[in-house]
Amino acid sequence: MQNGEIGGAVPDLQHRVGLFINRYMLVLRHEFLPFIATTLRAALRTDQAGNSTFPEFLAASWRAGVVRYDVDLAVCTVAYYGVNGEEYVEAYPAVGLKSATGA
């Protein structure tokens, strides 16, 4: 591993983030929470009902074990992922836009 590279000999890398600087190792640790789809669905329903802000939704998603999400506008889905590759996909109805003339 070269100086400044991320990764390397960090035990249990899926649960820790390692950052190497020069010849010294600085390890930033964060324990990822387990992915719990029911907790994520509860966060989604709360947000969809208008009962949370976007930052509150992101925090609730993090507590549900979500580490990333992908939005596919072509098929109207959002896929939420856990650190170990767990996945939950939520479909959304298509949204139509009115023209400037109101038609």
Steps between C-alpha positions, in 0.01 A plus 500: 500500500627846408488804724160665499309197374174397659447142617771250576560299813201622692329208673140440402505769231128470431440652843785749518644772283879528492697798378878477464710815507877496436662227711251531784159343508196698601193280531161664500260252653132482455290197571235460232159399622336184367264544207141473624243533221205546738674796663574646157138458390385681816738789417369507142134509609572776754672705230230432240236618748687830528595437862878536462749730336749364247786508757275314747420242231869451424578453871216247534627318190850488649357352821329238280841399367486679164844601375398610150204526267452516124215681326390368159281766341436287190319224691394712802680306772738570785728219618637522855813299592661374820873460557488128415307547175150465643245672280150640529333645188207738519296581188339838449223606261604696195455875521354692207573864436252750361610718213545874543167553326319285757420218257 
